[in-house]
Amino acid sequence: MNIFIMLPAIVVMIGLYFITIGLWELRAGVDRKKYVTYMFTGLVLLLLVPTLFGPLLMMFSN
């Protein structure tokens, strides 16, 4: 299996992991800076990176 096919799925799973860790950090209520960092990183990985990998996937799949 080509790595470019698996890469968006892996990035989405890592993004969801960071969002989960961010929500857990918010629940603990100790460090809000960590919460913001985890949530921002997770949302970027979840929303922005797969959008950028779409054209790359199409370019290398031919």
Secondary structure, DSSP 8 states (H G I E B T S, - for coil): --HHHHHHHHHHHHHHHHHHHHHHHHHHTS-HHHHHHHHHHHHIIIIIHHHHHHHHHHHHH-
